[in-house]
Amino acid sequence: MSFGPSRIHSRRSEVRRRRRNGRCGSPNARLAHQVAAELLDRGIYVVGFSYPVVPRGAARIRFQISAAHEPAHLERAVAAFVEVGRAHAVI
């Protein structure tokens, strides 16, 4: 599966559509999906997920790191996460 620009654009469109339609469930789920969308806007691909993957009312954001990532990639991801997290007062 390719994760090039067209795949990222498709995912970005899906996230925005779900946010507009209010299909993200609990407040925690909406926040997780909104944070994931904002990180994607910054070029960081993460997945926001909620019930039934985690207990009802809970939500998580999944980061996946591989050996192909360089330290600069990780620093950029952490900086983006801190920026978005602070904007939403979750860190």
Secondary structure, DSSP 4 states (H G I P E B T S, - for coil): ---SHHHHHHHHHHHHHHHHTT-S-SHHHHHHHHHHHHHHHTT---EEEETTSS-TT-EEEE----TT--HHHHHHHHHHHHHHHHHTT--
